[in-house]
Amino acid sequence: MRTISIKESCPETWSRLPSDVKEEITAEELSLESLPEFLNKKAGRLGELAYLSELARLEQEINRLKNSKTDVPENPKAPSINPTLVLVELSWRDLPLLLQDDSADVIPSRGKEIVLMYKKLKDDEIVVKRASDEDLLALKLIVEEHDLRELSRQTGKPLWLLREVIERAAQREMVLKPGSRVKRPREFCEFHSDIDKRFFLSETFTLQWHITQSCDLHCRHCYDRSDRETLRFSDAIRILDDFYDFCEQMGVVGKVSLSGGNPFLHPRFYDIYREAIERGFTVAVLGNPVSRGRLESLMEIEPPYFYQVSLEGLREYNDYIRGKGHFDRTIEFLKLLKELGIYSMVMLTLNRDNIDQIIPLTEGLKGLVDSFTFNRLSMVGEGASLSLPDREKFKAFLKEYMAYAKESEAVELKDNLFNILLKKKGEPLFGGCTGFGCGAAFNFVSLLPDGEVHACRKFPSYIGNIFEESLYDLYHSERAEMFRRGPAECKGCSIRPVCGGCLAVTYSVGLDFTKNKDPFCFIDD
């Protein structure tokens, strides 16, 4: 009988119907499609249950969605509406709440309400909810194909807010967004089919932006003390807009790490920081210790995603590298970051003379720092005056450090060669230096004050100039692809997607990074 179909298809409506109305539906063998209209005609008789005609409409739509088969674009070129989405305008409020398990105390009231319904495409879950102002704004932005930057200028609404509206709608699967185009080539993935697929595609892209060469330190391992033209604020705006376009074209979330020199020494640092925040980028600072006042001024705009400082060993050696008093200033600064609730990171540049100080240093940083990592010295610039440890010493250190890291909350792995140890132990691999092994010109580039774009800041890796070509064109250039390919000797290696060694180290010892693998690699030992 059709009444069985109604009972099964509209259980919430059926459970609330008076028994005499149920009997009438049964006697008339009412069809599911005609139920809402039938109940609407009975509104006077139903009294406070008059909302049941609209509840039946909602349950009908749920059934339609459950049984629908929708062709979904595999990778839309632009944000688009979930093709299963429907809007239902009702004259009763809170009806979606009646479809939830804890609906016993819900009493619908008269009043206009728009209900949003759609099927999640990942698991076919049906979503039924009151359409919020944010939901409707997201749909409007996409249907009317607004240029968000122009709309931000016209309305005064922050660009980051408009982007966030669409991003949250995408997270709820109301909206379909283009997938990331920052991915390894197909043949690369197929060859390494046994490695977790998350290491082949990046949802984010980081611009390490050196906005000034000015620095209040003169470190003995500095990679570049060249005199470069100071970045003009108007050019900074051009760069931020170009990076915004790049992220839209590549389907990624943009991250900006402001660095230098000391980025705070740029005369318009706060303005650049604010402009980056307003475009919706995740913004971090890679710098030196600064005063409480400067940090508080930064936080008035928005706290940084993280603040990274450097230490090069215990007090005496660190101050030999970075200047007298730097160690104690940095320790006090880490306490300040903790007090203000800013996520802190410490980076160390490993060389022959400080390798034995790393673990003792991390012991002293317990409770002060949220994250500690190291990378190896690249012997370029003033770093050429220092030396790397020998290969066996470094290999032994990696084993000791990795064991130590397992017992420490803050000590993290970064060097790609840790994956050799993990592979040999049969343990899960980690993402390596940038989450994708060597991320040079893959999910990361370095931008200098004069517009030069490099694959990595640690060695000369020029790709082009952002004032002459867009970042999108530079990223797709043959020079960028050369850095992404990495060493020919690494091709076919079982851990290549999460390794590739360190191109900067290879270059700095006089080898050809396009051919020769990392001289510290011990995978064949």
Protein Blocks (a to p, Z undefined) as FASTA:
>chain_A
ZZlmmmmmmmmlmmmpcfklmmmmmmnopafklmmmmmmmmmmmnmmmmmmmmmmmmmmm
mmmmmmpccdddfbafbdcddfkbccdddfbehklmmmpmklmlpccdeddddddddddf
klopacdddddfklmmmmmmmmnopafklmmmmnopafklmmmmmmmmmmnomaccdddf
bdcdfklmmmmmmbcfklmbcfbdcddddfbfbdfbdcfkbfblcdcddddfklmmmmmm
mmmmmmmmnopacdddddedjfklpmklmmmmmmmmmnopacddddddddfklmmmmmmm
occfbdcdddebdfklmmmmnoghklmmmmmmmmmmmmnopacdddddddfklmmmmmmm
mmmmgokambdcddddddehjllmpccddfklmmmmmmmmmmmmmmpfklccfblklmmm
mmmnopacdebjnonajaehkloccddfkopacfbfkbccdfbdfklbcfklmmmpmklm
mmmnopfklgopaklmmnopafklmmmnopafklmccfkbcklZZ
